[in-house]
Amino acid sequence: MKKLQIVSAGFMVIPFLLCTILTGGAEAKDVIKIGFMGNLASPASLSSRAAAQLAVDEMNTAGGILGHKIELIIEDTKGEIPKCVEMGARLILRSKIHYI
């Protein structure tokens, strides 16, 4: 089960990080911010969150992406569509994340 979570997180995170690398990404001193939105009362969202955090921790332990540390910012949508829109806007506008 743990391997499945790591693979799932990799399929979610790696394409976005590759886009950062190929487009030049952030400056060397910047942190790559990734947003995670989910219903944190749901077991499926909790396992996805844990897998994403594990992937981020492993990448940071290995030195990040081209020297950039990765930060995972987590928002609870409570399973409500209006909350999803609100949290997405908050992540983009306030937290200045690079990817959701």
Legacy VTK file of the C-alpha trace (Angstrom):
# vtk DataFile Version 3.0
C-alpha trace
ASCII
DATASET POLYDATA
POINTS 100 float
0.000 0.000 0.000
2.847 2.385 0.869
4.529 1.786 -2.493
1.238 2.553 -4.239
0.996 5.861 -2.368
4.545 6.819 -3.316
3.940 5.937 -6.956
0.646 7.875 -6.946
2.333 10.941 -5.476
5.119 10.645 -8.018
2.653 10.601 -10.886
1.013 13.723 -9.466
4.094 15.717 -8.477
6.829 14.822 -10.960
5.191 16.164 -14.166
4.664 19.525 -12.497
8.224 19.654 -11.236
9.550 18.765 -14.670
7.649 21.759 -16.066
9.434 23.951 -13.539
12.807 22.584 -14.530
12.185 22.907 -18.265
10.835 26.459 -18.038
13.573 27.745 -15.769
11.439 27.648 -12.612
11.998 29.910 -9.672
15.184 31.671 -8.728
17.780 29.642 -6.830
16.815 31.135 -3.461
13.094 30.460 -3.970
11.108 27.515 -2.729
8.894 25.551 -5.090
5.436 25.626 -3.516
2.916 22.892 -4.239
-0.679 23.119 -3.041
-2.735 20.143 -1.938
-6.509 20.423 -1.650
-8.707 17.661 -0.317
-11.385 16.601 2.103
-9.156 15.831 5.075
-11.964 13.846 6.734
-11.851 11.347 3.847
-9.490 8.353 4.095
-8.682 8.671 0.379
-7.604 12.303 0.752
-5.610 11.510 3.882
-3.656 8.774 2.114
-3.067 11.058 -0.887
-1.883 13.811 1.454
0.488 11.404 3.215
1.864 10.190 -0.119
2.385 13.744 -1.365
4.124 14.733 1.888
6.323 11.630 1.728
7.337 12.438 -1.850
8.128 16.061 -0.932
10.167 14.951 2.100
12.147 12.469 0.024
12.875 15.047 -2.677
13.976 17.621 -0.090
16.222 15.040 1.601
17.835 14.378 -1.771
18.574 18.093 -2.220
15.339 19.307 -3.785
14.886 20.022 -7.472
17.963 21.720 -8.916
18.722 23.024 -5.435
15.193 24.342 -4.839
13.489 23.118 -1.681
9.883 22.005 -2.078
7.091 23.085 0.252
3.694 21.386 0.415
0.826 23.680 1.424
-2.298 21.791 2.490
-5.880 23.095 2.444
-9.014 21.276 3.656
-11.954 21.636 1.259
-14.314 19.694 3.558
-15.669 18.005 0.414
-17.578 21.115 -0.694
-17.274 22.506 -4.230
-17.487 26.185 -3.161
-14.681 25.497 -0.661
-12.587 24.015 -3.484
-12.881 27.230 -5.467
-12.109 29.331 -2.393
-9.111 27.222 -1.388
-7.765 27.190 -4.946
-7.923 30.972 -5.110
-6.325 31.240 -1.667
-3.469 28.963 -2.661
-2.785 30.874 -5.863
-3.291 34.443 -4.651
-2.171 34.388 -1.028
0.281 31.512 -0.784
1.795 32.198 -4.219
2.052 28.491 -5.000
3.454 27.205 -8.251
1.231 24.117 -8.653
-1.962 22.635 -7.193
LINES 1 101
100 0 1 2 3 4 5 6 7 8 9 10 11 12 13 14 15 16 17 18 19 20 21 22 23 24 25 26 27 28 29 30 31 32 33 34 35 36 37 38 39 40 41 42 43 44 45 46 47 48 49 50 51 52 53 54 55 56 57 58 59 60 61 62 63 64 65 66 67 68 69 70 71 72 73 74 75 76 77 78 79 80 81 82 83 84 85 86 87 88 89 90 91 92 93 94 95 96 97 98 99
